[in-house]
Amino acid sequence: MNKLVTMIAAAASLVVASVASTTAVNAGAVLDKVLETKTLTVAVGTDWGKMSFLNDKHELDGYDVQVAKGVAEYLGVKVEFVTPSWDIITSGKWEGRWDITMGQMTPTNARAEKFHFPAIYFYERAVAVVHKGSKASKPSDLDGKVVGVAAGSIFESYATHTFMPNWVGVQPIQYQFKPGQAKTYATTNVAFDDLRLGDGVRLDGVVTAGTIADNAIKSGYPLKVVGDPLFSSPAVIPVLHGDKEFSDKIAAAIKKMKDDGTLSKLSMKWYGADYTTEK
């Protein structure tokens, strides 16, 4: 029996030693691979709107694509894109197939168990939108009114005062108004179709993402955003845990793009507004 216990203990020691050795070998492994292959592999989507899409030349383009190219340029390597589905990306089971992912991921506490978030590169802002002919000039003017929201969205939660954000570093949400009714729609665009009929005809306002509102207004919808954003949620470039050097490089690349104005210019180019700072 003593001999058996000794053998088990010895085997356990070998496993511990093996794990420690593997951890040591993998420290910095991602950055080493990127620099050795001179390639940064980035996961993006082909139909993520202005973030990333296939243009007329059937090439990937968009805000996130150009930010990724900027990161690769900072590292002194070329960029290669892959297009896995979002559920695979968020599973954390990357298995070395890509090094970073774009997609404006919200850094929730649950996701922090799988990923490290070295850099924020975008802030999505929730806004209150009214008809162009509305007398409303601030969100509080929608108190007691009928407000449209996409069903199941964080904007519905905000309108019903049940919003419980759980991203890393979140500040308490301050509700700027309470609708008399939060009317739900399949999509924000359907809500906009009701709002465009006129002030108070079917809706008095809509709560949605600033980028969606800006796009609708540019497309000719007779709408306007009132007041300051209701809240902002950060979007990050996630990486897997275990390579601090690589994370630091990603952080430094985004900081440089912020400091020299590149990030702001890209946001203006693709969204017509600077979404790179929290407001």
C-alpha positions, 0 to 999 in steps of 0.5 A, spaced: 500 500 500 505 504 501 508 503 495 502 504 491 501 511 495 508 513 493 507 511 486 501 516 486 504 521 489 510 521 484 505 521 478 502 527 481 508 531 482 510 529 474 503 532 472 504 538 476 511 539 473 508 538 466 503 543 467 508 548 470 513 547 464 507 548 459 505 554 462 512 557 462 513 555 455 506 558 453 508 565 456 509 570 451 507 564 446 502 568 442 506 574 441 512 570 439 508 566 434 505 573 431 512 576 430 515 569 428 510 568 422 510 576 421 502 575 421 496 577 426 490 573 425 484 576 426 477 574 427 471 578 424 465 577 421 463 578 413 456 581 415 457 586 421 455 592 418 460 598 418 464 594 423 466 589 418 463 587 411 465 585 404 465 591 399 464 591 392 471 588 391 469 582 395 474 584 400 473 585 408 472 592 410 469 597 415 471 600 422 473 594 425 477 591 419 481 598 419 483 598 426 485 591 426 490 593 420 492 599 424 494 594 430 498 589 425 502 595 422 504 597 430 506 590 431 510 590 424 506 584 421 501 583 416 494 582 418 490 575 416 482 575 417 478 569 419 471 569 419 468 564 425 461 565 427 460 569 433 458 564 438 465 560 437 468 567 438 465 568 445 466 560 447 473 562 448 475 555 444 480 559 439 485 553 439 490 558 436 486 559 430 486 567 431 490 571 435 485 577 437 477 578 435 474 584 433 466 585 433 466 590 439 465 585 444 462 588 451 467 586 456 462 583 461 464 580 468 462 573 465 466 574 459 472 576 463 473 569 466 475 567 458 478 573 456 483 579 458 481 585 455 487 590 453 484 595 450 477 599 449 476 602 442 469 604 441 463 606 445 456 605 443 451 610 446 444 609 447 440 615 445 433 618 445 430 619 438 424 623 437 420 625 430 424 632 427 417 636 429 417 634 436 418 639 441 422 635 446 429 637 447 432 633 452 430 625 454 426 628 460 421 630 455 419 623 454 416 622 461 410 619 461 410 618 453 410 612 449 417 610 447 419 604 442 424 599 443 427 593 440 424 587 444 429 583 449 434 589 448 438 593 453 434 599 451 427 595 453 431 594 459 433 601 460 426 604 458 422 599 463 428 601 469 430 594 469 437 595 466 442 591 470 449 592 466 454 587 468 460 589 464 467 590 467 468 597 471 460 599 469 458 605 473 451 606 476 445 607 471 442 614 471 435 613 468 433 620 465 426 619 464 420 614 465 416 612 459 408 611 460 409 605 455 415 602 453 412 599 446 416 593 443 418 592 436 422 586 432 427 591 430 429 598 432 428 600 424 420 598 425 420 602 431 423 608 426 417 606 421 412 608 426 416 614 429 417 617 422 409 618 421 409 624 426 410 626 433 405 622 437 402 619 432 404 612 434 410 613 438 413 619 442 420 617 441 425 611 441 431 608 445 436 605 441 444 605 439 447 612 437 450 608 431 443 606 429 440 612 430 445 616 426 444 611 420 437 612 420 437 620 420 442 619 414 438 615 410 432 620 410 428 619 416 425 625 419 428 624 426 433 627 431 437 625 437 435 629 444 440 631 449 446 627 451 447 619 451 443 615 456 449 611 457 455 608 454 457 601 453 465 600 452 467 595 446 474 591 447 479 587 443 479 581 447 485 576 447 485 569 451 489 569 458 496 567 459 500 572 454 501 579 458 506 581 453 501 580 447 496 584 451 500 590 453 502 590 445 495 590 443 494 596 449 500 600 446 497 599 439 490 602 441 493 607 445 498 610 439 492 610 435 488 614 440 493 619 441 495 620 434 488 621 432 487 615 427 482 612 431 477 618 432 478 619 424 476 612 423 470 613 427 468 619 423 469 616 417 465 610 418 460 612 423 460 620 422 461 621 429 467 620 434 465 613 438 472 612 441 471 616 447 466 615 453 460 621 453 
